[in-house]
């Protein structure tokens, strides 16, 4: 869906509602209308599949546990910043 200027009104309407459709947050009447359009429009069908794959990847990324070393790296970074801030304050370079 590169150029929305060349899309039919039906495609434009469908694409506007596609995210709600993917998330099952759309009314039944609109769902039937979108499904009818998707059956006859390969381009919008491809867009639907792309958005579904994107949603699945985002959900998988959000639900996965962070790498075991992430907490260690974050805490080490915070400690370094605290130490440099403390040294700057002691040397008289801190904010007044």
MIDRENPA-582420 format. One record per atom (N, C-alpha, C): residue in one letter; atom name; x, y, z. Coordinates in Angstrom, 1 decimal, decimal comma. Layout:
// MIDRENPA-582420
a;CA;X;Y;Z
...
END
This chain:
// MIDRENPA-582420
x;N;0,8;-1,2;0,0
x;CA;0,0;0,0;0,0
x;C;0,9;1,2;0,0
x;N;1,5;1,5;-1,1
x;CA;2,5;2,6;-1,2
x;C;1,8;3,9;-1,4
x;N;0,8;4,0;-2,2
x;CA;0,3;5,3;-2,6
x;C;-1,2;5,3;-2,3
x;N;-1,6;6,0;-1,3
x;CA;-3,0;6,0;-0,9
x;C;-3,8;6,9;-1,9
x;N;-3,2;7,7;-2,7
x;CA;-3,9;8,5;-3,7
x;C;-4,6;7,6;-4,8
x;N;-4,0;6,4;-5,0
x;CA;-4,5;5,6;-6,1
x;C;-5,4;4,4;-5,6
x;N;-5,7;4,4;-4,3
x;CA;-6,5;3,4;-3,7
x;C;-8,0;3,7;-3,9
x;N;-8,8;2,7;-4,0
x;CA;-10,2;2,9;-4,1
x;C;-10,7;3,3;-2,7
x;N;-11,8;3,9;-2,7
x;CA;-12,4;4,3;-1,4
x;C;-12,6;3,1;-0,5
x;N;-13,0;2,0;-1,0
x;CA;-13,2;0,8;-0,2
x;C;-11,9;0,3;0,4
x;N;-10,8;0,4;-0,3
x;CA;-9,5;0,1;0,2
x;C;-9,1;1,1;1,3
x;N;-9,3;2,3;1,1
x;CA;-9,0;3,3;2,1
x;C;-9,7;3,1;3,4
x;N;-11,0;2,8;3,2
x;CA;-11,9;2,6;4,4
x;C;-11,4;1,3;5,2
x;N;-11,1;0,3;4,4
x;CA;-10,6;-1,0;5,0
x;C;-9,3;-0,8;5,8
x;N;-8,4;-0,1;5,1
x;CA;-7,1;0,1;5,7
x;C;-7,2;0,9;7,0
x;N;-8,1;1,9;7,0
x;CA;-8,2;2,7;8,2
x;C;-8,7;1,9;9,4
x;N;-9,5;0,8;9,1
x;CA;-10,0;0,0;10,2
x;C;-9,2;-1,3;10,4
x;N;-8,2;-1,5;9,7
x;CA;-7,5;-2,8;9,7
x;C;-6,9;-3,1;11,1
x;N;-6,3;-2,1;11,7
x;CA;-5,7;-2,4;13,0
x;C;-6,7;-2,8;14,1
x;N;-7,9;-2,1;14,0
x;CA;-9,0;-2,5;14,9
x;C;-9,4;-3,9;14,6
x;N;-9,5;-4,2;13,4
x;CA;-9,9;-5,6;12,9
x;C;-8,9;-6,6;13,4
x;N;-7,7;-6,4;13,3
x;CA;-6,6;-7,3;13,8
x;C;-6,7;-7,5;15,3
x;N;-7,1;-6,5;16,0
x;CA;-7,2;-6,5;17,5
x;C;-8,6;-7,0;17,9
x;N;-9,4;-7,4;17,0
x;CA;-10,8;-7,8;17,3
x;C;-11,6;-6,7;18,1
x;N;-11,4;-5,5;17,7
x;CA;-12,0;-4,3;18,4
x;C;-13,0;-3,6;17,5
x;N;-13,7;-4,3;16,6
x;CA;-14,5;-3,7;15,7
x;C;-15,9;-4,3;15,7
x;N;-16,9;-3,6;15,4
x;CA;-18,3;-4,1;15,4
x;C;-18,5;-5,1;14,4
x;N;-19,5;-6,0;14,7
x;CA;-19,8;-7,1;13,8
x;C;-20,2;-6,7;12,4
x;N;-21,0;-5,7;12,2
x;CA;-21,3;-5,2;10,8
x;C;-20,1;-4,8;10,1
x;N;-19,2;-4,0;10,7
x;CA;-18,0;-3,6;10,1
x;C;-17,1;-4,8;9,8
x;N;-17,1;-5,7;10,6
x;CA;-16,2;-6,9;10,4
x;C;-16,6;-7,6;9,1
x;N;-17,9;-7,8;9,0
x;CA;-18,4;-8,5;7,7
x;C;-18,1;-7,7;6,5
x;N;-18,2;-6,3;6,6
x;CA;-17,8;-5,5;5,5
x;C;-16,3;-5,6;5,1
x;N;-15,5;-5,6;6,1
x;CA;-14,0;-5,8;5,9
x;C;-13,7;-7,1;5,3
x;N;-14,3;-8,2;5,9
x;CA;-14,1;-9,5;5,4
x;C;-14,5;-9,6;3,9
x;N;-15,6;-9,0;3,5
x;CA;-16,0;-9,1;2,1
x;C;-14,9;-8,4;1,2
x;N;-14,5;-7,2;1,7
x;CA;-13,5;-6,5;0,9
x;C;-12,2;-7,3;0,8
x;N;-11,7;-7,9;1,9
x;CA;-10,5;-8,7;1,9
x;C;-10,6;-9,9;1,0
x;N;-11,7;-10,5;0,9
x;CA;-11,9;-11,6;0,0
x;C;-11,7;-11,2;-1,5
x;N;-11,9;-10,0;-1,8
x;CA;-11,8;-9,6;-3,2
x;C;-10,6;-8,7;-3,5
x;N;-9,8;-8,4;-2,5
x;CA;-8,7;-7,4;-2,7
x;C;-7,4;-8,0;-2,2
x;N;-6,6;-8,6;-3,1
x;CA;-5,3;-9,2;-2,6
x;C;-4,4;-8,2;-2,0
x;N;-4,4;-7,0;-2,4
x;CA;-3,5;-6,0;-1,8
x;C;-3,9;-5,7;-0,4
x;N;-5,1;-5,6;0,0
x;CA;-5,5;-5,3;1,4
x;C;-5,3;-6,6;2,2
x;N;-5,5;-7,8;1,5
x;CA;-5,2;-9,0;2,2
x;C;-3,8;-9,2;2,6
x;N;-2,9;-8,7;1,7
x;CA;-1,4;-8,7;2,0
x;C;-1,1;-7,8;3,2
x;N;-1,8;-6,6;3,2
x;CA;-1,6;-5,7;4,3
x;C;-2,0;-6,3;5,6
x;N;-3,1;-7,0;5,6
x;CA;-3,7;-7,6;6,8
x;C;-2,6;-8,6;7,3
x;N;-2,1;-9,4;6,4
x;CA;-1,1;-10,4;6,9
x;C;0,2;-9,7;7,5
x;N;0,6;-8,6;6,8
x;CA;1,8;-7,9;7,3
x;C;1,5;-7,4;8,7
x;N;0,3;-6,8;8,9
x;CA;0,0;-6,2;10,2
x;C;-0,2;-7,3;11,3
x;N;-0,7;-8,5;10,9
x;CA;-0,9;-9,6;11,9
x;C;0,5;-10,1;12,3
x;N;1,4;-10,2;11,3
x;CA;2,8;-10,6;11,7
x;C;3,5;-9,6;12,6
x;N;3,3;-8,4;12,3
x;CA;3,9;-7,3;13,1
x;C;3,3;-7,4;14,5
x;N;2,0;-7,5;14,7
x;CA;1,4;-7,6;16,0
x;C;2,0;-8,8;16,8
x;N;2,1;-10,0;16,1
x;CA;2,6;-11,2;16,7
x;C;4,0;-11,0;17,2
x;N;4,8;-10,4;16,3
x;CA;6,2;-10,1;16,7
x;C;6,3;-9,2;17,9
x;N;5,5;-8,1;17,9
x;CA;5,5;-7,2;19,0
x;C;5,1;-7,8;20,3
x;N;4,0;-8,7;20,2
x;CA;3,5;-9,4;21,4
x;C;4,6;-10,3;21,9
x;N;5,3;-11,0;21,0
x;CA;6,3;-12,0;21,4
x;C;7,5;-11,2;22,1
x;N;7,8;-10,1;21,6
x;CA;9,0;-9,3;22,1
x;C;8,6;-8,8;23,5
x;N;7,3;-8,4;23,6
x;CA;6,9;-7,8;24,9
x;C;6,8;-8,9;26,0
x;N;6,4;-10,1;25,6
x;CA;6,2;-11,1;26,6
x;C;7,5;-11,9;26,9
x;N;8,5;-11,7;26,2
x;CA;9,8;-12,5;26,5
x;C;10,5;-11,9;27,6
x;N;11,2;-12,7;28,4
x;CA;12,0;-12,2;29,5
x;C;13,3;-11,5;28,9
x;N;13,7;-10,5;29,6
x;CA;15,0;-9,8;29,2
x;C;16,2;-10,8;29,3
x;N;17,2;-10,5;28,6
x;CA;18,4;-11,3;28,7
x;C;18,9;-11,3;30,2
x;N;19,5;-12,4;30,7
x;CA;19,9;-12,4;32,1
x;C;20,9;-11,3;32,5
x;N;21,7;-10,9;31,5
x;CA;22,7;-9,9;31,9
x;C;22,2;-8,5;31,8
x;N;21,0;-8,3;31,3
x;CA;20,5;-6,9;31,2
x;C;20,4;-6,2;32,5
x;N;19,9;-6,8;33,5
x;CA;19,8;-6,2;34,9
x;C;21,2;-5,8;35,4
x;N;22,1;-6,7;35,2
x;CA;23,5;-6,4;35,6
x;C;24,1;-5,2;34,9
x;N;23,9;-5,1;33,6
x;CA;24,4;-4,0;32,8
x;C;23,8;-2,7;33,2
x;N;22,4;-2,7;33,4
x;CA;21,7;-1,5;33,8
x;C;22,2;-1,0;35,2
x;N;22,3;-1,9;36,1
x;CA;22,7;-1,5;37,5
x;C;24,1;-1,0;37,5
x;N;25,0;-1,6;36,7
x;CA;26,4;-1,2;36,6
x;C;26,5;0,2;36,0
x;N;25,7;0,5;35,0
x;CA;25,6;1,8;34,4
x;C;25,1;2,9;35,4
x;N;24,1;2,5;36,2
x;CA;23,6;3,5;37,2
x;C;24,6;3,7;38,2
x;N;25,3;2,7;38,7
x;CA;26,3;2,9;39,7
x;C;27,5;3,8;39,2
x;N;27,9;3,6;37,9
x;CA;28,9;4,4;37,4
x;C;28,5;5,9;37,3
x;N;27,3;6,1;36,9
x;CA;26,8;7,5;36,9
x;C;26,7;8,1;38,2
x;N;26,3;7,3;39,2
x;CA;26,2;7,8;40,6
x;C;27,6;8,1;41,1
x;N;28,5;7,3;40,8
x;CA;29,9;7,5;41,3
x;C;30,5;8,8;40,6
x;N;30,3;8,9;39,3
x;CA;30,8;10,1;38,6
x;C;30,1;11,4;39,1
x;N;28,9;11,3;39,4
x;CA;28,1;12,4;40,0
x;C;28,7;12,8;41,3
x;N;28,9;11,7;42,1
x;CA;29,4;11,9;43,5
x;C;30,8;12,5;43,5
x;N;31,6;12,1;42,6
x;CA;33,0;12,6;42,4
x;C;32,9;14,1;42,0
x;N;32,1;14,4;41,0
x;CA;31,9;15,8;40,6
x;C;31,4;16,7;41,7
x;N;30,5;16,2;42,5
x;CA;30,0;17,0;43,6
x;C;31,1;17,2;44,6
x;N;31,9;16,2;44,9
x;CA;33,0;16,4;45,9
x;C;34,0;17,3;45,4
x;N;34,2;17,3;44,1
x;CA;35,3;18,2;43,5
x;C;34,7;19,6;43,3
x;N;33,5;19,9;43,7
x;CA;32,9;21,2;43,5
x;C;32,3;21,5;42,1
x;N;32,2;20,4;41,3
x;CA;31,6;20,6;39,9
x;C;30,1;20,3;39,9
x;N;29,5;19,9;40,9
x;CA;28,1;19,6;40,9
x;C;27,3;20,8;40,8
x;N;26,0;20,6;40,5
x;CA;25,1;21,7;40,4
x;C;24,8;22,3;41,7
x;N;24,6;23,7;41,8
x;CA;24,4;24,4;43,0
x;C;22,9;24,7;43,2
END
